[in-house]
């Protein structure tokens, strides 16, 4: 067949997810598939699960490789050297795809002469889209921040001379796609009728350290193209400064709000402690009281705190 798609799955310690990933590939409506699975030195039961699951592969060209752990970029480059298809699709082992994923992306490339087809990311745990804003491709938007996930379909012929940069700690897929677009003039299309089932990782760039790693990689990537595209790169950097400032301001506002809530809770706790002290001092007389119940009186101060906390929860929804 003319439309062989090489699917490369890289796995590192994903014993919980790898079978779901592989079986979603087995179920594809497009059948001309070469499947290459690379175990990147996993220390769990990933290799055993991969070997067992691949016994059910419907594809004659199904291959498994196990390597020492050198990182995802190295594993993807290894897979790139093994493929024989006209098209390439990388899939991370903790994600999975709908049965018509390959078919829809392939149709978008073949029918319109594009080289890269990407789509929305679907947070299947929380039932919501991940990418926001305008998703149709433009070089200006792409330079501001990556819209193309690694699990996008690409025409292999457009990847001549391109590899994943193994120096990068993050954004390695961003660098890969920018090479295709800026160096090899790849044409890119957004496909709206399919989504990638994407597993969100807790933490991502929430900490200051992660933001620093992200921007170190981002600046390193853009520096490669500053001489050829100075105005576009400078505009992208300017936009990212505003994005970072906005994130910082949001963080500061959230921190200030939390600090106020803590102060209020401390005040209420202090008030409750005073009331409890008074109750203890009058415990003897209250014990014989027929009008009040001791349990209700002792827990009354804490009902105020619980009510306040419930109000905070409702305001955050």
PAZAPA-4460 file (N, C-alpha, C; in steps of 0.05 Angstrom, whole numbers, plus 32768, in hexadecimal, padded with zeros to 4 digits):
% residues 317
    n_x    n_y    n_z   ca_x   ca_y   ca_z    c_x    c_y    c_z   seq   type   mol
   8011   7FE8   8000   8000   8000   8000   8011   8019   8000     1      X     A
   8007   802F   7FF7   8016   8048   7FF4   8016   8059   800E     2      X     A
   8004   8053   8020   8001   8065   8037   8008   8056   8051     3      X     A
   801F   804A   8051   8028   803C   8069   802F   8051   807F     4      X     A
   8024   804E   8096   802A   805F   80AD   803B   8050   80C1     5      X     A
   8052   805B   80C7   8064   804F   80DB   805D   805C   80F6     6      X     A
   8054   804C   8109   804D   8056   8124   8064   804E   8137     7      X     A
   8070   8061   8144   8086   805C   8157   807C   8063   8173     8      X     A
   807C   804E   8184   8074   8052   81A0   808D   8050   81B1     9      X     A
   8092   8064   81C1   80A8   8063   81D4   809D   8060   81F0    10      X     A
   80AA   804F   81FF   809F   8049   821A   80B5   8049   822F    11      X     A
   80B0   8057   8245   80C2   8056   825C   80B1   8055   8275    12      X     A
   80B1   803E   8283   80A3   803A   829C   8085   8040   829B    13      X     A
   8078   8037   8286   805B   803C   8283   804C   8021   8282    14      X     A
   8052   8010   8295   8045   7FF6   8296   8026   7FF9   829A    15      X     A
   801D   800F   82A6   8001   8012   82AA   7FF2   801A   8291    16      X     A
   8000   8026   827E   7FF2   8032   8267   7FF9   8026   824C    17      X     A
   800F   8018   8249   8019   800F   822F   8006   7FFD   8221    18      X     A
   7FF8   7FEB   822F   7FE6   7FD9   8221   7FCF   7FE8   8214    19      X     A
   7FC3   7FFB   8223   7FAE   800C   8218   7FB7   801B   81FF    20      X     A
   7FCF   8025   8200   7FDB   8034   81E9   7FDD   8021   81D1    21      X     A
   7FE9   8009   81D5   7FED   7FF7   81BE   7FD2   7FED   81B3    22      X     A
   7FC0   7FE7   81C4   7FA6   7FDC   81BA   7F96   7FF1   81AB    23      X     A
   7F9A   800A   81B2   7F8D   8020   81A2   7F99   8022   8186    24      X     A
   7FB3   801B   8184   7FBF   801A   8169   7FB6   8002   8159    25      X     A
   7FB2   7FEB   8167   7FA8   7FD3   8159   7F8D   7FD8   814D    26      X     A
   7F7D   7FE9   8159   7F61   7FED   8151   7F5D   8002   813A    27      X     A
   7F73   800C   812F   7F71   8021   811B   7F62   8018   8102    28      X     A
   7F51   802A   80F7   7F43   8025   80DF   7F56   8024   80C7    29      X     A
   7F6B   8034   80C8   7F80   8033   80B3   7F92   801B   80BA    30      X     A
   7F95   8008   80A7   7FA2   7FEF   80AD   7FBF   7FED   80A3    31      X     A
   7FC7   7FFF   8091   7FE3   7FFD   8087   7FF6   800A   809B    32      X     A
   7FFC   7FFB   80AF   800C   8006   80C6   8024   7FF5   80CB    33      X     A
   803B   8002   80D0   8053   7FF5   80DA   8056   7FFF   80F7    34      X     A
   8057   7FEC   810A   8057   7FF3   8126   8073   7FED   8132    35      X     A
   807F   8002   813D   8099   7FFF   814A   8097   8008   8167    36      X     A
   809D   7FF6   8179   809B   7FFC   8196   80B7   7FFB   81A2    37      X     A
   80BE   8010   81B0   80D8   8012   81BC   80D6   8015   81DA    38      X     A
   80E1   8002   81E9   80E3   8003   8206   80FD   8010   820D    39      X     A
   80FB   8029   8218   8112   8039   821D   811D   8034   8239    40      X     A
   8125   801B   823E   8132   8014   8258   811F   8015   826F    41      X     A
   8106   800D   826C   80F2   800D   8282   80FB   7FFB   8298    42      X     A
   80F6   8004   82B1   80FD   7FF4   82C9   80E5   7FE6   82D5    43      X     A
   80CE   7FE9   82C8   80B6   7FDB   82D2   80AF   7FC4   82C0    44      X     A
   8096   7FBC   82BE   808E   7FA4   82AD   8086   7FAC   8291    45      X     A
   808E   7FC4   8288   8086   7FCD   826D   808E   7FB9   8257    46      X     A
   80A7   7FAF   8258   80B0   7F9E   8242   80A0   7F84   8241    47      X     A
   809A   7F78   8258   808A   7F60   8258   806E   7F65   824D    48      X     A
   8062   7F7B   8254   8047   7F82   824B   8047   7F87   822D    49      X     A
   805C   7F95   8223   805E   7F9B   8207   8060   7F81   81F7    50      X     A
   8072   7F6F   81FF   8075   7F56   81F1   805C   7F46   81F0    51      X     A
   804D   7F45   8206   8034   7F35   8207   801F   7F42   81F5    52      X     A
   801D   7F5D   81F6   8008   7F6B   81E7   800E   7F6A   81C9    53      X     A
   8027   7F6B   81C1   802D   7F6B   81A5   8026   7F50   8197    54      X     A
   8022   7F3B   81A7   8019   7F22   819C   7FFD   7F25   818E    55      X     A
   7FEE   7F39   8197   7FD3   7F3E   818B   7FD4   7F52   8175    56      X     A
   7FEB   7F5C   816D   7FED   7F71   8159   7FE2   7F66   813E    57      X     A
   7FD0   7F76   8131   7FC6   7F6E   8117   7FD8   7F75   8100    58      X     A
   7FEF   7F81   8106   8001   7F8B   80F1   8019   7F78   80ED    59      X     A
   801E   7F70   80D4   8034   7F5F   80CE   804E   7F6C   80D6    60      X     A
   8050   7F86   80D2   8068   7F94   80D9   8066   7FA0   80F5    61      X     A
   806B   7F8F   8108   806A   7F98   8124   8085   7F91   8131    62      X     A
   8093   7FA5   813B   80AE   7FA0   8144   80B2   7FAC   8160    63      X     A
   80C2   7F9D   8170   80C7   7FA6   818B   80E5   7FA8   818F    64      X     A
   80EE   7FBF   819B   810A   7FC3   81A2   810C   7FCB   81BF    65      X     A
   8120   7FC1   81CC   8125   7FC8   81E8   8142   7FD4   81EA    66      X     A
   8144   7FEC   81F4   815D   7FFA   81F5   8163   8003   8212    67      X     A
   817C   800B   8217   8182   8018   8231   8174   8033   8231    68      X     A
   816F   803D   8249   8161   8057   824C   8173   806E   8245    69      X     A
   816C   807B   822E   817B   8093   8225   8169   80AB   8222    70      X     A
   814F   80A8   8229   813C   80BE   8227   812B   80BC   820E    71      X     A
   8115   80CB   820F   8101   80C9   81FA   810B   80D2   81DF    72      X     A
   811B   80E7   81DE   8126   80F1   81C5   8137   80DC   81B7    73      X     A
   8148   80CF   81C7   8159   80BA   81BC   8148   80A2   81B1    74      X     A
   8133   809B   81C1   8122   8085   81B8   8113   808C   819E    75      X     A
   810A   80A5   819C   80FC   80AD   8184   810F   80AD   816C    76      X     A
   8127   80B7   8170   813B   80B6   815A   8141   809A   8151    77      X     A
   8142   8088   8165   8146   806B   815F   812F   8061   814D    78      X     A
   8117   8068   8154   8100   805F   8145   8100   806B   8129    79      X     A
   8108   8084   8127   8109   8092   810D   811C   8083   80F9    80      X     A
   8130   8077   8104   8143   8068   80F3   8137   804D   80E9    81      X     A
   8122   8044   80F7   8118   8029   80F1   8100   802A   80DE    82      X     A
   80F2   8040   80DB   80D9   8040   80CD   80DD   803D   80AF    83      X     A
   80C7   8032   80A2   80C8   802E   8085   80AE   803A   8078    84      X     A
   809D   8046   8088   8084   8051   807E   8087   806C   8070    85      X     A
   8072   8073   8062   8071   808D   8054   806A   80A3   8068    86      X     A
   805C   809B   807D   8054   80AF   8092   805D   80A4   80AD    87      X     A
   8060   80B7   80C0   806B   80B0   80DB   8058   80BC   80F0    88      X     A
   8053   80AB   8105   8043   80B5   811C   8051   80AA   8135    89      X     A
   8059   80BD   8146   8063   80B5   8161   804C   80B5   8174    90      X     A
   804C   80A2   8186   8038   80A1   819C   8046   809B   81B6    91      X     A
   8042   80AD   81CA   804C   80A8   81E5   803C   8092   81F2    92      X     A
   8049   8081   8201   803C   8068   820B   8027   806D   8221    93      X     A
   8025   8085   822B   8010   808B   823F   7FF7   8097   8232    94      X     A
   7FF8   809B   8218   7FE0   80A6   820A   7FD4   808F   81F9    95      X     A
   7FBD   8095   81ED   7FB1   8082   81DB   7FA1   8091   81C6    96      X     A
   7F99   8082   81B0   7F8C   8090   8199   7F72   8082   8193    97      X     A
   7F5F   8092   8189   7F45   8087   817F   7F4A   8077   8166    98      X     A
   7F37   8065   815F   7F3B   8052   8149   7F3F   805F   812E    99      X     A
   7F34   8077   812A   7F37   8085   8110   7F4C   809B   8111   100      X     A
   7F5D   809B   8125   7F71   80B1   8128   7F83   80B2   8110   101      X     A
   7F8F   809C   8109   7FA2   809B   80F2   7F94   80A2   80D8   102      X     A
   7F7C   8097   80D4   7F6D   809B   80BC   7F67   80B9   80B7   103      X     A
   7F5D   80C6   80CC   7F56   80E2   80C9   7F6E   80F4   80C4   104      X     A
   7F84   80EF   80D2   7F9C   8100   80CE   7FA7   80FA   80B2   105      X     A
   7FA7   80E1   80AA   7FB2   80DA   8090   7FA2   80E7   8079   106      X     A
   7F88   80E7   807C   7F77   80F3   8068   7F7C   8111   8065   107      X     A
   7F82   811E   807B   7F88   813B   807B   7FA2   8141   806C   108      X     A
   7FB5   812F   806F   7FCF   8133   8060   7FCC   812D   8043   109      X     A
   7FC0   8116   803D   7FBF   810D   8021   7FAD   811E   8010   110      X     A
   7F96   8126   801B   7F83   8135   800C   7F8B   8152   8007   111      X     A
   7F9D   815D   8017   7FA3   8179   8015   7FC0   8180   8010   112      X     A
   7FD1   816B   800E   7FED   8170   8008   7FFD   817B   8020   113      X     A
   7FF4   8177   8038   8003   8180   8050   8018   816B   8058   114      X     A
   802A   8173   806A   803F   8162   8073   803C   8159   8090   115      X     A
   802F   816A   80A0   802B   8163   80BC   800E   8169   80C3   116      X     A
   8001   8155   80D0   7FE5   8158   80D9   7FE4   8155   80F7   117      X     A
   7FD9   8169   8105   7FD7   8168   8123   7FBB   816D   812B   118      X     A
   7FB4   8168   8144   7F99   816A   814E   7F98   8173   816B   119      X     A
   7F80   8176   8175   7F7B   817E   8191   7F85   8167   81A4   120      X     A
   7F8D   816F   81BC   7F93   815B   81D1   7F7C   8159   81E4   121      X     A
   7F74   8140   81EA   7F5D   813C   81FB   7F65   8131   8216   122      X     A
   7F60   8140   822B   7F66   8137   8247   7F4F   8124   824E   123      X     A
   7F54   810A   824A   7F3E   80F6   824E   7F38   80F1   826B   124      X     A
   7F4A   80F8   827D   7F44   80F5   8299   7F30   810A   82A4   125      X     A
   7F32   8122   8298   7F22   8138   82A1   7F0D   8141   828C   126      X     A
   7F0C   8133   8276   7EF8   8138   8261   7EF9   8155   8257   127      X     A
   7F11   815E   824E   7F13   8179   8244   7F2A   817B   8230   128      X     A
   7F27   818F   821E   7F3D   8195   820C   7F54   81A2   821A   129      X     A
   7F6C   819D   8210   7F84   81A8   821C   7F8E   81C1   820E   130      X     A
   7F8E   81C0   81F3   7F97   81D8   81E4   7F81   81ED   81E3   131      X     A
   7F88   8206   81E6   7F74   821B   81E6   7F7B   8230   81D1   132      X     A
   7F68   8241   81CB   7F6D   8257   81B8   7F6A   824D   819B   133      X     A
   7F74   825D   8189   7F73   8256   816C   7F87   8240   8167   134      X     A
   7F7D   822A   815B   7F8E   8212   8157   7F97   820E   813A   135      X     A
   7F8C   821D   8127   7F96   821B   810C   7FB3   8224   810B   136      X     A
   7FC3   8217   80FA   7FDF   821C   80FB   7FE7   8237   80EF   137      X     A
   7FFA   8244   80FC   8008   825B   80F1   8024   825B   80FD   138      X     A
   8037   8264   80EE   8053   8264   80F8   8056   8276   8110   139      X     A
   8048   828C   8110   8049   829F   8127   8040   8292   8141   140      X     A
   8029   8284   813F   801F   8276   8157   8031   825F   8160   141      X     A
   803C   8251   814D   804E   823B   8153   8067   8244   8161   142      X     A
   8072   825B   8158   808A   8265   8165   8085   826F   8181   143      X     A
   806C   8277   8186   8065   8280   81A1   8064   8268   81B4   144      X     A
   805C   8251   81AB   805A   8239   81BB   8050   8222   81AA   145      X     A
   8059   820A   81B0   8053   81F3   819F   8035   81EB   81A0   146      X     A
   8029   81E8   8188   800E   81DE   8186   800D   81C1   817C   147      X     A
   8024   81B7   8172   8025   819D   8164   8030   8188   8178   148      X     A
   801F   8176   8181   8028   8161   8192   803A   814D   8182   149      X     A
   804A   813F   8191   805C   812B   8183   804B   8116   8175   150      X     A
   8033   8111   817E   8022   80FC   8171   8012   8108   815A   151      X     A
   8020   8116   8149   8014   8121   8130   801F   8111   8119   152      X     A
   800F   810F   8104   8017   80FF   80EC   8029   8110   80DA   153      X     A
   803F   8105   80D1   8052   8115   80C0   805A   8104   80A8   154      X     A
   805E   8111   8092   8068   8105   807A   8086   8101   807D   155      X     A
   808F   80E8   807B   80AB   80E2   8081   80BF   80F1   806F   156      X     A
   80B7   80F6   8056   80C9   8104   8043   80D0   8120   804C   157      X     A
   80BF   812C   805D   80C5   8148   8066   80D8   8148   807E   158      X     A
   80DF   8131   8088   80F1   812F   80A0   810E   812B   8099   159      X     A
   8115   812F   8080   8131   812B   8078   8144   813D   8087   160      X     A
   8157   8130   8094   816B   813F   80A3   8162   8148   80BF   161      X     A
   814B   813E   80C8   813F   8147   80E2   8140   8131   80F6   162      X     A
   8148   8138   810E   8148   8125   8125   8140   8134   813E   163      X     A
   813A   8125   8153   8134   8132   816D   814F   813A   817A   164      X     A
   814F   8152   8185   8166   815D   8192   8168   8150   81AE   165      X     A
   817C   813F   81B2   817E   8130   81CB   818A   8141   81E2   166      X     A
   8191   815A   81DC   819A   816C   81F2   8182   8177   8202   167      X     A
   816B   8177   81F5   8154   8184   8202   8148   8173   8218   168      X     A
   8140   8180   822E   8133   8172   8244   8115   8174   8242   169      X     A
   810B   8186   8232   80EF   8189   822C   80EC   8197   8211   170      X     A
   80D3   8198   8206   80CE   81A5   81ED   80DD   8198   81D5   171      X     A
   80E5   817F   81D9   80F3   8171   81C3   80E1   816E   81AA   172      X     A
   80C7   816A   81AE   80B4   8168   8198   80B1   8183   818A   173      X     A
   80B1   8198   8199   80AF   81B3   818E   80C6   81B9   817B   174      X     A
   80DE   81B2   8184   80F6   81B6   8174   80F4   81A5   815A   175      X     A
   80EA   818D   815D   80E8   817A   8146   80D6   8186   8131   176      X     A
   80BF   8191   8139   80AC   819C   8125   80B6   81B6   811A   177      X     A
   80C3   81C7   812A   80CE   81E0   811F   80E3   81DA   8109   178      X     A
   80F3   81C5   810E   8106   81BD   80F9   80F8   81B7   80DF   179      X     A
   80E2   81A8   80E1   80D3   81A0   80C9   80C7   81B9   80BB   180      X     A
   80BC   81CB   80CB   80AF   81E2   80C0   80C2   81F7   80B5   181      X     A
   80D7   81FE   80C5   80E9   8214   80BE   80FF   820B   80AB   182      X     A
   810A   81F3   80AF   8120   81EA   809E   8115   81DD   8085   183      X     A
   8101   81CB   8088   80F8   81BC   8071   80DD   81C6   8065   184      X     A
   80D3   81DC   806F   80BB   81E9   8064   80A3   81D7   8064   185      X     A
   80A0   81C7   8079   8088   81B6   807C   806F   81C6   807E   186      X     A
   8059   81BC   8070   803F   81C8   8071   802F   81BA   8087   187      X     A
   8022   81CA   8098   8015   81BF   80B0   7FF7   81C4   80AF   188      X     A
   7FE7   81B0   80B8   7FCA   81B4   80B9   7FBF   81AA   80D4   189      X     A
   7FAC   81B9   80DE   7F9D   81B1   80F7   7F85   81A1   80EF   190      X     A
   7F81   818A   80FB   7F6A   8178   80F6   7F57   8179   810D   191      X     A
   7F3F   8183   8108   7F2C   8188   811D   7F19   8171   8124   192      X     A
   7F19   815C   8114   7F05   8147   8119   7F10   812F   8128   193      X     A
   7F27   8132   8134   7F33   811C   8144   7F43   8128   815A   194      X     A
   7F47   8119   8170   7F57   8123   8187   7F69   810D   8191   195      X     A
   7F80   8115   819C   7F92   8102   81A9   7F8A   80FF   81C6   196      X     A
   7F87   80E6   81CF   7F81   80E1   81EB   7F9B   80E3   81FB   197      X     A
   7F9C   80F9   820A   7FB6   8102   8216   7FB4   8100   8235   198      X     A
   7FC8   80F3   8240   7FC9   80F0   825D   7FD8   8108   826A   199      X     A
   7FCA   8118   8279   7FD7   812F   8286   7FE9   8126   829D   200      X     A
   8000   8132   829E   8013   812C   82B4   8011   8142   82C9   201      X     A
   800D   813A   82E2   800B   814D   82F7   8025   815D   82FA   202      X     A
   8022   8177   82FF   8039   8187   8305   8042   8197   82ED   203      X     A
   8046   818B   82D6   804F   8197   82BD   8061   81AF   82C2   204      X     A
   8058   81C8   82BD   8069   81DF   82C1   8060   81F1   82D8   205      X     A
   8055   81E4   82ED   804A   81F4   8303   8060   81FF   8315   206      X     A
   8077   81F2   8316   808C   81FC   8327   809F   820F   8319   207      X     A
   80AC   821F   8328   80BF   8233   831C   80D5   8224   830D   208      X     A
   80DF   820E   8319   80F4   81FE   830C   80EC   81F4   82F1   209      X     A
   80D4   81EA   82EE   80CA   81E0   82D5   80C7   81F6   82C0   210      X     A
   80BE   820D   82C9   80BD   8224   82B7   80D8   822B   82AC   211      X     A
   80EC   822A   82BD   8107   8230   82B5   8111   821D   82A0   212      X     A
   810C   8203   82A4   8114   81EE   8291   8106   81F3   8276   213      X     A
   80EC   81F9   8278   80DC   81FE   8260   80E8   8215   8250   214      X     A
   80ED   822C   825D   80F7   8243   824E   8114   8241   8245   215      X     A
   8123   8232   8254   813F   822C   824B   813E   821D   8230   216      X     A
   812C   8209   822F   8129   81FA   8216   811D   820B   8200   217      X     A
   8109   821C   8207   80FC   822D   81F3   810F   8240   81E6   218      X     A
   811F   824E   81F7   8133   8261   81EC   8149   8253   81DC   219      X     A
   8151   823B   81E5   8165   822B   81D7   815B   8224   81BB   220      X     A
   8141   821D   81B8   8136   8216   819E   8134   822E   818C   221      X     A
   8129   8244   8196   8125   825C   8185   8140   8268   817C   222      X     A
   8154   8265   818C   816E   826F   8185   8179   8264   816B   223      X     A
   8170   824B   8165   8179   823E   814C   8170   824D   8133   224      X     A
   815A   825D   8136   814E   8269   811F   814E   8288   811F   225      X     A
   815B   8293   8133   815A   82B0   8137   8166   82BF   811F   226      X     A
   817B   82B4   8112   8187   82C2   80FB   8175   82C2   80E2   227      X     A
   8167   82AC   80DE   8156   82A9   80C7   813B   82B7   80CA   228      X     A
   8130   82B7   80E3   8116   82C2   80E7   8116   82D5   80FF   229      X     A
   8127   82EA   80FE   812A   82FC   8116   8110   8309   811F   230      X     A
   8100   8314   810E   80E8   8322   8116   80D4   830F   8122   231      X     A
   80D0   82F7   8116   80BD   82E4   8120   80C6   82D9   813C   232      X     A
   80DF   82D4   813F   80EA   82CA   8158   80E7   82DF   816E   233      X     A
   80ED   82F9   8168   80EB   830E   817C   80CE   8312   8185   234      X     A
   80BB   8310   8171   809F   8313   8178   8096   82FC   818A   235      X     A
   80A0   82E4   8184   8099   82CD   8194   80A3   82D0   81B1   236      X     A
   80BC   82D9   81B3   80C7   82DE   81CE   80B8   82F3   81DD   237      X     A
   80B0   8308   81D0   80A0   831D   81DD   8085   8312   81E7   238      X     A
   8078   8302   81D6   805F   82F6   81DE   8062   82E3   81F6   239      X     A
   8079   82D4   81F7   807E   82C2   820D   8083   82D1   8227   240      X     A
   8090   82E8   8225   8094   82F8   823D   8079   8300   824A   241      X     A
   8066   8308   8239   804B   830F   8243   803D   82F6   824E   242      X     A
   8040   82E0   8241   8034   82C7   824C   8040   82C1   8267   243      X     A
   805A   82C2   826A   8067   82BD   8283   805E   82D0   8299   244      X     A
   805C   82EA   8292   8054   82FE   82A6   8037   82F9   82AF   245      X     A
   8026   82F1   829C   800A   82EB   82A3   8009   82D3   82B6   246      X     A
   8018   82BE   82B0   8019   82A7   82C1   8023   82AF   82DD   247      X     A
   8037   82C0   82DE   8043   82C9   82F8   802E   82D9   8308   248      X     A
   8020   82EB   82FA   800C   82FB   8308   7FF5   82EA   8312   249      X     A
   7FED   82D6   8302   7FD8   82C3   830B   7FE1   82B4   8324   250      X     A
   7FFA   82AC   8323   8006   829D   833A   8006   82AF   8353   251      X     A
   800E   82C8   834F   800F   82DB   8366   7FF3   82E0   8371   252      X     A
   7FE0   82E3   8360   7FC4   82E8   8369   7FBA   82D0   8379   253      X     A
   7FBF   82B8   836E   7FB6   829F   837B   7FC4   829C   8397   254      X     A
   7FDD   82A4   8398   7FEC   82A2   83B1   7FE1   82B5   83C6   255      X     A
   7FDC   82CE   83BD   7FD0   82E2   83CF   7FB5   82D9   83DA   256      X     A
   7FA5   82CE   83C8   7F8A   82C4   83D1   7F8D   82AE   83E5   257      X     A
   7FA0   829C   83E0   7FA4   8286   83F3   7FAE   8290   840E   258      X     A
   7FC0   82A4   840D   7FCA   82AF   8426   7FB3   82BC   8437   259      X     A
   7FA1   82C9   8429   7F8A   82D5   8437   7F78   82BF   8444   260      X     A
   7F74   82A9   8435   7F64   8293   8440   7F71   8287   8458   261      X     A
   7F8C   8285   8457   7F9B   8279   846E   7F98   828C   8486   262      X     A
   7F9B   82A6   8482   7F98   82B9   8498   7F7C   82B7   84A5   263      X     A
   7F67   82B5   8494   7F4C   82B3   849E   7F48   8299   84AE   264      X     A
   7F54   8283   84A4   7F52   826A   84B2   7F60   826B   84CD   265      X     A
   7F77   8277   84CD   7F87   827A   84E6   7F77   828B   84FB   266      X     A
   7F6A   82A0   84F1   7F5A   82B1   8503   7F43   82A2   850F   267      X     A
   7F36   8291   84FE   7F1F   8282   8508   7F28   826C   851B   268      X     A
   7F40   8261   8515   7F4A   824D   8528   7F51   8259   8543   269      X     A
   7F5D   8271   8542   7F64   827F   855B   7F4A   8285   856B   270      X     A
   7F35   828E   855D   7F1C   8293   856A   7F10   827A   8576   271      X     A
   7F12   8264   8567   7F07   824B   8571   7F17   8241   8589   272      X     A
   7F31   8244   8589   7F41   823C   85A0   7F3A   824B   85B9   273      X     A
   7F33   8265   85B6   7F2B   8276   85CD   7F10   826C   85D8   274      X     A
   7EFE   8265   85C5   7EE4   825B   85CE   7EE6   8241   85DC   275      X     A
   7EF8   822F   85D2   7EFC   8215   85DF   7F08   8218   85FB   276      X     A
   7F1B   822B   85FD   7F27   8230   8618   7F11   8239   862C   277      X     A
   7EFF   824B   8623   7EE9   8254   8634   7ED7   823C   863C   278      X     A
   7ED2   822B   8628   7EC0   8214   862E   7ECD   8201   8642   279      X     A
   7EE7   81FD   863F   7EF5   81EC   8652   7EF4   81F7   866F   280      X     A
   7EF6   8211   8670   7EF6   821E   868B   7EDB   821B   8698   281      X     A
   7EC6   821A   8687   7EAB   8217   8692   7EA0   81FB   868F   282      X     A
   7EB2   81E8   868B   7EA9   81CC   8685   7E98   81C0   869C   283      X     A
   7EA0   81C5   86B5   7E93   81B9   86CB   7E75   81C1   86CD   284      X     A
   7E71   81DB   86C9   7E55   81E5   86CB   7E45   81DC   86B2   285      X     A
   7E52   81DB   869B   7E44   81D3   8683   7E3C   81B5   8683   286      X     A
   7E4D   81A5   8690   7E48   8188   8691   7E2D   8181   869C   287      X     A
   7E24   8190   86AF   7E0A   818B   86BC   7DF3   819A   86AF   288      X     A
   7DF9   81A9   869A   7DE4   81BA   868D   7DD1   81A8   867E   289      X     A
   7DB7   81AE   8681   7DA2   81A0   8673   7D9A   81AE   8659   290      X     A
   7DA4   81C7   8656   7D9C   81D7   863F   7DAE   81D2   8627   291      X     A
   7DC8   81CD   862B   7DDB   81CB   8615   7DE7   81AF   8615   292      X     A
   7DEF   81A6   85FE   7DFD   818D   85FB   7E1B   8194   85F8   293      X     A
   7E2C   8187   8608   7E48   818D   8608   7E55   8189   85EC   294      X     A
   7E4D   8173   85DE   7E59   816D   85C4   7E54   8184   85B0   295      X     A
   7E3B   818E   85B0   7E34   81A3   859E   7E44   81BD   85A4   296      X     A
   7E47   81C3   85BD   7E55   81DB   85C5   7E73   81DA   85BD   297      X     A
   7E7F   81C2   85C2   7E9B   81BF   85BC   7EA2   81BF   859E   298      X     A
   7E8F   81B6   858E   7E94   81B5   8571   7E8A   81CE   8562   299      X     A
   7E7C   81E0   8570   7E71   81F7   8563   7E87   8208   8556   300      X     A
   7E9E   820E   8563   7EB2   821E   8556   7EBC   8213   853B   301      X     A
   7EBE   81F8   853A   7EC8   81EC   8521   7EB4   81EC   850B   302      X     A
   7E9B   81EE   8511   7E86   81F0   84FC   7E8A   820A   84EC   303      X     A
   7E94   821F   84F9   7E99   8238   84EB   7EAF   8234   84D6   304      X     A
   7EC4   8225   84DE   7EDB   8220   84CC   7ED2   820F   84B5   305      X     A
   7EC3   81FA   84BB   7EBA   81E8   84A5   7EA8   81F8   8491   306      X     A
   7E97   8209   849B   7E86   8219   848A   7E96   822C   8479   307      X     A
   7EAC   8237   8484   7EBD   824A   8475   7ECC   823A   845F   308      X     A
   7ED6   8223   8465   7EE4   8212   8451   7ED2   820A   843B   309      X     A
   7EB9   8203   8442   7EA5   81FB   842D   7EA0   8213   841A   310      X     A
   7E9F   822B   8425   7E9A   8243   8415   7EB2   8247   8401   311      X     A
   7ECA   8242   840B   7EE2   8244   83F9   7EE1   8230   83E3   312      X     A
   7ED9   8218   83E8   7ED7   8203   83D3   7EC3   820B   83BE   313      X     A
   7EAB   8215   83C7   7E96   821D   83B4   7EA0   8234   83A2   314      X     A
   7EAF   8246   83AD   7EB8   825D   839E   7ECD   8256   8389   315      X     A
   7EDB   823F   838D   7EEF   8236   837A   7EE4   8226   8363   316      X     A
   7ECB   821D   8365   7EBF   820D   8350   7EB5   821E   8339   317      X     A
***
